[in-house]
Amino acid sequence: MAATVPGAQTVGVPGEKKQWFKKVLGLLPEQNEKELYAIFKADSLSRFYVPAVMMGHDSPPPPSSRTVHILGKDQRSLFLSHALHGIYDSVKAINLRRNTPYQNISGNEGVRRSGGWIEPNVALEEATEPDEDEGHISNLVVAGRPSETIKMLNQVKHRVDDRTAVLFVQDGLGIAEAVNNEVFKDEERRPSIVLGHMSHSLAYDRKTNSVKLMAPNYETMLTGVRPYTGKKADATDTWLRSRGMLEKFASSEVLRAKGMGLDSWMKHKIPSLMFSAVVDPICVMLDYRYEQLLYNPTANRLTTQLLNEIANVVARMPEVRNSPELQAMLRGEGMRKEIMGKLRAKGSAPSQMKLQIQRGMLTDINYLNGFFIERGHRLGLKLPANEMIVGMVKAKHKAQLDKHRSYIPLEVTSRR
């Protein structure tokens, strides 16, 4: 049986003699057909395509655009523009300021070489102004805060269609679903979607005017999630866009990217969001700095209740229902100790969500606790503590917004 595309394996074609294949994500296609079908979906011939980056192939990638567009203006946007320079022929920033003070990328020992390192962001050096082209976008990377995603994508949705691969690299869950419901409403013209997760944090370093990698050991994890609808004849082409993006990212030395199935990706993503989901909302509600939570037993009990409710939902989510270790991590002392350790490390720093509210900005609560509440409702579960905390955060935001709007603007004029 011949592969349908270079570097991809065609599995389970009806009427042909079955063969044994290499393991994919630790699974044998002949023995684990249902699991792999759920990961990669099928076309009208009941075939599914396995990205070469997940098979360990060295074959050339399929044809794809030579340009990648970056949407966002945060640390990740700057880091990704640098990491993808040289991987794509052109890296275009849609709304990234060329005159940002953070013109460099830096890191600790073990990333590039022994000892700390710093290097200029080459993508910024070669950029002119933010991309103002109105042409088609083939590869789009979306960074920034989840609450800003809908607004950002509405600016470029006329340039995106089913020939586009979109990667979301953000701190939240349910973003792709919200985008499909609110931005890409036409099912036949929706782009292929890839979800990304960075295991490391990034921070602005004012001393070196750089975006700094905060840990020497890290990975960037990617998974393709666009389902095949069976309505379009070129579904293979749309999947090739995702596959091409996966392979491009995997060739970046700085990103250390690898592809994996959605279930494995969720096992990494969900624990990484727990601090923001259970600590930041309580800081908003109590008007606390991080360290103050350490000395409030009632607040600590609420943290445990929030975690237990989220663990109940995760235990029944189809993506990770076969991962008892993830549920044990969320319910056990390990996650609680990790959260307490982060609280101590942050000291007297203010909560990020609290700062957002003080500035009248939208929070990402809908893509943290809100995601698990929505999933819980679908599964027939109630999350009273999480629903209460989400309501409190939104009420605080509304009150602060009204306060900002009540200010009377003053105009200073010179005396005559």
N, C-alpha and C positions, 0 to 999 in steps of 0.2 A: 504494500500500500504506500503510495507516494504522499509526501507531505504537500499540503495545499499551498503553503507559502514558505519561503526560505526561513529556516530557523523555527518553524512552528510544526507541531505534530497534529495530525488528523486522527481522531480516535473514534471508534464506534460507528463506522460507516456501514449501514445496513446492507446485507447481501454479500459482504466480503469476508474473507477468512481473517479472523482476529489474530493479531500478533502481540507479543510482549514488548513493552516499552520501558524506557528508563523511568525511575521514580520522578514524580513531579510534586514538589512541596512535601516530600516524604511519603507520597502515595503512589501505588502502582495503578495506572489507568484501567487495566483489566479487572482489578480487584476492588477498586474504589471509584467506579464510574459515577455513582450518584453524587459523591462528595465533590469530585472535580467538575461535574456538570453544574453543580450549584455555584461554584466559584467562577467559572468562565462562561456559563450559559451556552446555549446551542443555537445553531442556525437551522434552516428549514429542512436539512438532511440529518438532523440529530447529531451534528458534529460540534465539537468545541475546540477552540484554538488555545494552545498553551504558549505564552510568550517565551521567546528564546532566553530572555534574561532569567527566567525561572528554571529552564532546562540546563543551563550551563553551556549553551551553544556559543561558538565563536563565529557563526555565520553572519554575513553583513545584514544590517537592519533593513526593513522594507522601505520603499520610497516614502519620504515625508518632507515636510517643509524644513527649510534650513534656518528658519527664524523662530525664536521664542519670544513671546511678549510677557512682561511681568506687570501684574496689576496689584498695587499696594504701595505703601510708603513707610513701612516700619523696618525693624531690624532684619526680619526674614527677607523682605524684598531686596534690601541691599546685599545681604549675604548670597541669596540665590542668583542675583544678577552677576556677581563675581564668580560663583561656583560654576555657572553655565557658560561663562565666556570661554571660547575655544571649543566647547562641545557643540554648540550651534554656530553657524557662520555669523549670525547677528542676534544680539540680545537687545530688545527694545523695551524701555520702561515707559509705560503708558502715563502714569501720574507720579513718577518719582522725581524729586527735585534734583537737578544736576548740581546745584550749589549747596547741597547738604554739607554740614560741617564734618560729617563722618565719612571721609573719603578713603578710609583704609579698612582692611580686615586683619584681625589679630587673633592669636590663640595661645594656648599653653603648650607645655612640652608634650611631644608625642604626636602632634597632628601632621606637621610638615617636616620637622627636623627636631633634633634635640634642643631643648631650651625654648623659651618663649619666642614667638615670631610675629612679624607684622609685615604686610605688603599692601601696596595700593590696590584699590578696587579698579581693576582694569576696565571693566564695563563702564564705569563712570568716566574714566579718563577718555574713552573713545566715544562716549555719548555726546550729543549736542544739546538738544532740548528734549523734553518729554515727547513721546511718540504722538504725532497728530495725524498720522496716516489714517485714511478711512477704508483701507483695503481689507480683504479677508484675513482672519487670524486662524492659523492652523494649530499652533501650540500656545496655550495660555496658562500661565501659572498665577494663581490667586493667593496672595498672602494678606497681611493686615488682619484686623479684628473681624470675627464672624458677624458682628452686628452691622458692619459697614459693607458686607459682601453684596447684598441685594442692590444697594445704591451704586456701588462701583460697577457691577455687571450690567446694570441698566444703561450705563454710558457706552458700552461696547457690544450690546447684544445683537445689534444689526450687523456686526462683523463676524458673528459666531453662528455656526450651523452644525449639521450632522457630520461634516468633514473635519470638525475641530476636536482636539483633545484638550480637556481642561483639568488641571491639577489643583486641588485645594490643599494648602499647607497651613492649617490654622488650628488654634486651640479651641476645639469644640466638636460636637457631633450633631448630625442632622442637617448640616449645611447644604450638602448636595441635594437632599430631598426638598429643602426650602427653596433652593434655586430653581429646581424643576417646576415646582408649583407656582412660583411667583415671577420667574423671568423667562425660562424656556418652556412655555406652556404647550407648544406644538410638539407632540410626541415624535413625529417623524423628522423633525429638524433639531432634536436635542443633541448636544455634543456627547462624545464619549467622556466619561468621568473617571479620574484617578484620584485616590485619596492618599495624602502624604502625612507622615508623622516624623518629626525630628526628636530623637531621644535626648538631645542636648538643648540647653537654653542659650540664648544670645542676649547680649547687653550692650548698651552704648558705653564706650570708654572715653571720657572727655580728655583724659591725659594724653591719649594717643590718637584722638580724633578717629576712632575706629569702631566697627561692630566687632565685638569680641566673643569668640567661642569660649564658653565657661567650663568646658570639660575636654580633656584630651581624647577620651574614648567615647565614641558616639556612632550612631547609625541613622540613616534616613530610610524609613520603611514606606513602601508604596504598594498599593493594591488597586486593581481596576474593578469598577463596580457597575459599569453601564450594562443593563440587561438588554438582551435581544428581544425586540417586540414581534418579530416575524412579519412586519409590514413592509420592509424595504428590501430590495434586491441587493443593495450594496452594503449589507450589514458587515460583511467581511472587511470592506474598506474602512468602515468606522472603527472596527476593532484594531485594524492595523495602525491607526493613528495612536491609540493607547499603547500598543506594543512598541511602536517607534519611540514614543516618549519614555517608556520604561527603560528601553535599551540606551537611549541617550543619557538619561540620568545615571544609569549604572556605570557609565564610562567616566563619570566625573570623580576625580581623585578626592576633591574636597568634600563632596556630598556623602561619599560612602553609601550609596543607595543600593537597595536590594528589593526585589519584588517578593510578594508573599500573598497568600490567600486572605480573604476578608476576615475569616475567623482568627487567624494568627495576628493580623493587624490590630483587630479590636482588643486582643489580649495585652497589647502594648499601649494602645491609645487610652482605654478606659482608666487604668490606674493613674496615668499621667494627669488626668483631669480632676482627680478627687480633691486635691488641695483647694483648687479654685471653686469647686462645687460645694464644699462643706465649710471652708474657713472664711473665704471672702464674704459670702452673704451674711454670716453671723457678725463679722466686723462691721458691715454696713448697718445691720439692725441695732447693734449695741454702740455704734459710733466708737469702735475700738481701734487701736493700733494692734499689730500682730501679737506682740509679746503679752498684751493684757489678757488674751484668751487663756494663756497658760495658767492663770491664777483664778479662773472662774469655773468651779466644778459644774455648775448648772449649764454653762455654755459647752463644756466638754461632753456632758451627757447628750446635749442636742447634736453635737458633732457625730457621736456614735449612732444616734437614731437616724440621722440623715444617711450615714453610710449603710446601715442595715436595710433601709428602704431601697436604696439604689442596688444593693446586693440582691434583694428579692427580685427586682426587675431583671438584672443581668442573668440570674439563674434560669430565667425562662426566655431570654432572647435567643431566637434561632441561630444567630451568628456564633454564639459562644456557649450554647447550652451544653456542649460536650467538653467544657473546660472547668472541671471541679476545682482546679487549683486557683483559677481566677476568683471564683466565689469565696473560696477559703481565704484568699488574700484580702478581699474586701471586708469580710466579716471578722477576720482574726486580728490579733494584736499587731501583726506586722504592718498593716496599713496605718493603724492608729499611731504606732511608734514613728513611722515615717513622717506622718503629718506633724506630730509634736516636734520632731527633729527639725523640720523645715521652719516651724514657728520660732524655735529658739535661734535658728540661723538668721532669720530676718530681723530679730531684735525689735527695735522701736520703729521700724519702717512702717509707713502707712499702707493700708490695704489698697491694692490697685483698683478694685471695684469701688471702693469708697472714694478714691480720687476721681474716678470717672463721673460719679454722681455729683460730687462737689463742683465739677466743671460743666455740669448739665449735659454730659455725654450719655449715649445709650450704653447699657452694660451688655455683656454676653450671656446673661442668665438664661435666655431661651435656648442656648446651645450647650448649656451645662445641665443644671437641674431640670430645665424645661424639656430637654430631650428625654430624660428618664421618666418624667411625668407623662409625656405623650406616649412613650412605649408602654408604660404601666397601664394606661387607660385602654390601649389596644388589647392588652393581655388580661384585662379585668382586675387589675391591682390598683389599690389606692396608696398614695404617698402623702399623708396629711402633713408631715413635718416639712417635706420639700415644697408642697403647695403653699404652706404658710410662709416659708422663707422667700419664695419667689414673689408672692404677693407683697411682702414687706419691702423687698428691694425695689419693685416697680412703684410702690407708693412713695418711697423715699425719693426716687428719681422724679416722679411727677411733682412732688412738693418742692424739690430743688429747682426744677424747671420753671414752675410758677414764680418762685422767688427771683430767679434771673429775669424773667419777663416783667416783673413789677418794678425793676429799677428804672428810674427816670434818667434818660441820657442827658448829659450836660455838654454844652458846647462853650469852649473858652474863646472869647473874642477880645480883641485889644481895645483899650480905652482911647477915646479921642480927646 
